[in-house]
Amino acid sequence: MTDASAAEGGDYLDIGAIQQIIPHRYPFLLIDRIIELVPGERAVGLKNVSADEPFFEGHFPGHPVMPGVLIVEAMAQTAAVMMLAGENGSGPRRIPLFAGMEKVKFRCPVVPGDQLRLELSMLQQRAGTCRLAGRALVGEDLAAQAQILAVIREVEE
């Protein structure tokens, strides 16, 4: 998918397509769908937050709130799809790794029943290192924002 949007043509990446691009798996795969994608430039992902998420058992019993660090991880996974999309698989396998987070702010709690809209855009890319701007929204409300620093590493199969 080059420049696609569910609003503009019905194209999206479902969970199966996402799993072909990034190595994350349940219970740590935190995105359900990519609804906009321009490889290397921007991506918009969705995370449907359900009451049976494993982290809600302990965070917090009776008052479930999605941990902020997992919201940032969901942003990073959306960014990873953007960074790795379009690779044809003929070269060495590459995985994204967190290198840092800056300007992280949490604005409102994310609870079961919410849908996170994860918006990522590339700020800078150099020699396998990327700086990205991310926002997580619930409806029109900003839940979190961050700048994410990631590196792409080759791994042996």
N, C-alpha and C positions, 0 to 999 in steps of 0.2 A: 504494500500500500504506500503510495507516495504521499500525496497531500489529500487525505481523505477525512471526511467528517460524517457522522451519522446524520446530521442535519442537512448536509449537502449532497448526500448520495446513498446513504444507508450502509456504507462500508464501515466496518470496525474490526478490531481484533478480539476474538473471544478467548476464553481461558486456554483452550488448546493451542491457539496461535501464539499466545503469550509464553506458554511453556516451551515452545519451540525456539524462542528467542533468548529467554533468561533461564538460569538454572534453578530458581526458587520453586519449592513445592510445599504442599500443605504439611504442616499448619503455618508455614512461614510465607507462603505466597499471599500477598496482601492487596492485590489488584484483581478485579474481575473482568475488566474490559478496557480496551483502548478505543476511544471514540474519535480522536483526532491524532494525526501523526504526520509530521514532516521530519523524516530521519535526519538526525544531527542538528535539528533546529528547535522543534517544539513537539509536545505531546500532551494529550489530556486523557487521563484515566479515571475509572470509576471503581470505588470500593463500596459494596453494600455491607453495612455493618449489621451483623445479626446477633441475636441474644446468645447463640450457642458458640460464639468465638471462645477459644480456650482461655484467653487472658482474662475474660470477665469473671471467671470463677474466683479469682483472687484480687481483682482490681475493679471495683470494690464490691464485696458481697452486699447485696441489697441496694446498691447504688452504682451500677456498672458505668464506667467511664473508660473509653479507649485510651490506653497510655500514649502520651505525646510522642515518645520515642518511636512507637509503631506508626503513628501518623507520618512522621518524617521518613521512616523506612518505606512506607507506601509511596511517598513522593520519590524516593530514591529508586524504587523498582520501576516506577513509571519512566523516570529518567533513563534507567538501564535499557528499557525497551527502545526508547528514542535513540540511544547511542549505538545499540547493536542491530537495530532493524535494517534490513537490506543486505546483510552479510549473506553470502551464498553458501556458506558452509564448506567451501573448498579449502580454506586456509586453516590455521590452527584455531582451536576453540578458545574463545576469549570470555572472560567474566568481569563484571564490574565490581569494584571494591570501594567502600567508603574511605575517603581520605580526610574528611573534615566536614564540619557544619559551622556556619556562621549566621549571625543575625536571626537566630531561631526565636520565634515568639509564638505563644499559644494564646488564642483569643477567646475561644469558647469550647466547652466540653463536647465531645463526640460520644453519642450514646447509641444503644441498640435501636435499629429502625432508621438511623440516619444513612444517607448516601453521601460519601465523600467524593467530591470532584477534585481531582489532582491535576493541577496545571503546572507544567514544567517548560522552561525555555532555556536554551543554551546562552550563557553569557560569554564564555571564553573556552576555547579548545586548543590544546597544544600537546603534541607528542604523547598521546594516551592519557592526558589529564584534562578533565573538564570541570568547569565551574558553571553551576546551573542555579537559576532562580525558581523557587517552588512556592506554590500556594495550595492550601487544602481548604475547600469551601463546603459548607453544608447549606444547600439552597443558595441564598445570596450572602450568607454570613461567613466571614473569614474565620476559620477554625485555627489555622496555623500557617506560618510562613517561614521560609528558611532559604539560605544559600547553601548549596551542597557542593562539596568538592569530591570528585570521584576519579579513580584511576581504572584503566582497562588493562588487565593482565592476561597473558596467554597461559593456558594450562594444558598439561598433557592428559590425553584421554586414558 
